[in-house]
């Protein structure tokens, strides 16, 4: 959370002591992360075996955005938009519209198909040109 949003913002959002202590309140932060985790698990439980063996970076980003939203009493518009975008992403993953790069067991997916090029041969090859090429 501090890597994404900065120490000062996380202190401001979690330090609810009077007077403020100037440090991150890990209890408040853990509650927000737990709330975000519950939302993610609820969205993905029908498609993936949880907990995931490999957490994709995109899911970590969504978790941070959801957690940040839960830290605000009245979130600003940009925080609300990131939260809504995260929920939309989770719905799309749950419906199968997009993937996160992990298989249904939560392990790193390995591609089973790749691009393959086939040719029927050259139309203008020297040996087929009968003297014109």
C-alpha positions as CSV (number, residue, x, y, z in Angstrom):
1,X,0.0,0.0,0.0
2,X,2.8,2.4,0.8
3,X,4.6,1.6,-2.4
4,X,1.5,2.5,-4.4
5,X,0.1,5.4,-2.5
6,X,2.9,6.7,-0.2
7,X,3.5,6.5,3.5
8,X,1.9,9.9,4.2
9,X,-1.4,9.0,2.6
10,X,-1.6,5.7,4.4
11,X,-0.8,7.4,7.7
12,X,-3.5,10.0,7.1
13,X,-6.0,7.3,6.3
14,X,-5.3,5.0,9.1
15,X,-4.1,7.2,12.0
16,X,-7.4,7.8,13.8
17,X,-5.9,8.6,17.2
18,X,-6.6,11.9,19.0
19,X,-4.1,13.4,18.9
20,X,-2.7,11.7,15.8
21,X,0.3,9.5,16.4
22,X,1.9,10.1,13.0
23,X,2.2,6.3,12.3
24,X,0.3,3.8,10.3
25,X,-2.4,2.1,12.3
26,X,-1.9,-1.5,11.1
27,X,-5.2,-2.6,12.6
28,X,-7.2,-0.2,10.5
29,X,-5.1,-1.0,7.4
30,X,-5.5,-4.8,7.9
31,X,-9.3,-4.3,8.2
32,X,-9.4,-2.5,4.8
33,X,-7.2,-5.2,3.2
34,X,-9.4,-7.9,4.7
35,X,-12.5,-6.2,3.3
36,X,-10.9,-6.0,-0.2
37,X,-9.7,-9.6,0.0
38,X,-13.3,-10.7,0.9
39,X,-14.6,-8.9,-2.2
40,X,-12.0,-10.4,-4.4
41,X,-12.6,-13.9,-3.1
42,X,-16.4,-13.6,-3.5
43,X,-15.9,-12.6,-7.1
44,X,-13.4,-15.2,-8.0
45,X,-14.5,-18.2,-6.0
46,X,-16.7,-19.6,-8.8
47,X,-13.9,-19.6,-11.3
48,X,-10.7,-20.2,-9.3
49,X,-9.6,-22.5,-6.5
50,X,-8.7,-20.1,-3.7
51,X,-6.3,-19.1,-2.3
52,X,-4.4,-18.6,-5.6
53,X,-0.9,-20.3,-5.7
54,X,0.4,-17.3,-7.7
55,X,-1.1,-13.8,-7.2
56,X,-1.0,-12.0,-10.5
57,X,0.3,-8.4,-10.3
58,X,-3.0,-7.1,-11.8
59,X,-4.9,-8.6,-8.9
60,X,-2.5,-7.1,-6.3
61,X,-3.1,-3.7,-7.9
62,X,-6.9,-4.2,-7.7
63,X,-6.6,-5.3,-4.1
64,X,-4.7,-2.1,-3.2
65,X,-7.3,0.1,-5.0
66,X,-10.1,-1.7,-3.2
67,X,-8.3,-1.5,0.2
68,X,-7.6,2.2,-0.3
69,X,-11.3,2.9,-1.1
70,X,-12.3,1.1,2.2
71,X,-10.0,3.4,4.2
72,X,-11.9,6.6,3.2
73,X,-15.1,7.7,4.9
74,X,-16.0,9.7,1.8
75,X,-13.6,8.7,-1.0
76,X,-12.6,11.3,-3.6
77,X,-13.7,10.7,-7.2
78,X,-10.4,9.2,-8.4
79,X,-10.4,6.7,-5.6
80,X,-14.1,5.8,-6.3
81,X,-13.3,5.4,-10.0
82,X,-10.4,3.0,-9.3
83,X,-12.7,1.0,-7.0
84,X,-15.4,0.8,-9.6
85,X,-12.8,-0.2,-12.3
86,X,-11.5,-2.9,-9.9
87,X,-15.0,-4.3,-9.4
88,X,-15.6,-4.2,-13.2
89,X,-12.3,-6.1,-13.7
90,X,-13.3,-8.7,-11.1
91,X,-16.8,-9.2,-12.8
92,X,-15.1,-9.6,-16.2
93,X,-12.7,-12.2,-14.7
94,X,-15.5,-14.1,-13.0
95,X,-17.6,-14.2,-16.2
96,X,-14.6,-15.4,-18.2
97,X,-14.4,-12.3,-20.4
98,X,-10.7,-11.8,-19.4
99,X,-8.1,-13.9,-17.6
100,X,-5.5,-13.1,-15.1
101,X,-2.8,-15.4,-16.4
102,X,-3.4,-18.2,-13.9
103,X,-5.2,-21.5,-14.4
104,X,-8.4,-22.5,-12.5
105,X,-6.2,-24.0,-9.7
106,X,-4.5,-20.7,-9.3
107,X,-1.1,-21.7,-10.7
108,X,0.8,-19.8,-13.4
109,X,-0.9,-20.7,-16.7
110,X,1.2,-22.2,-19.4
111,X,0.2,-21.6,-22.9
112,X,-0.9,-24.7,-24.8
113,X,-1.3,-23.1,-28.1
114,X,0.9,-20.8,-30.1
115,X,1.0,-19.2,-33.4
116,X,1.9,-21.5,-36.3
117,X,2.5,-20.5,-39.9
118,X,2.0,-22.9,-42.8
119,X,2.6,-22.3,-46.4
120,X,1.3,-24.0,-49.5
121,X,4.7,-23.3,-51.2
122,X,5.9,-20.6,-53.4
123,X,3.9,-19.7,-56.5
124,X,6.7,-18.0,-58.3
125,X,9.6,-20.4,-57.5
126,X,12.4,-20.7,-60.1
127,X,11.7,-24.4,-60.6
128,X,8.1,-23.7,-61.4
129,X,8.6,-20.6,-63.7
130,X,9.3,-22.5,-66.9
131,X,11.9,-20.0,-67.9
132,X,10.2,-16.7,-67.1
133,X,11.9,-16.0,-63.7
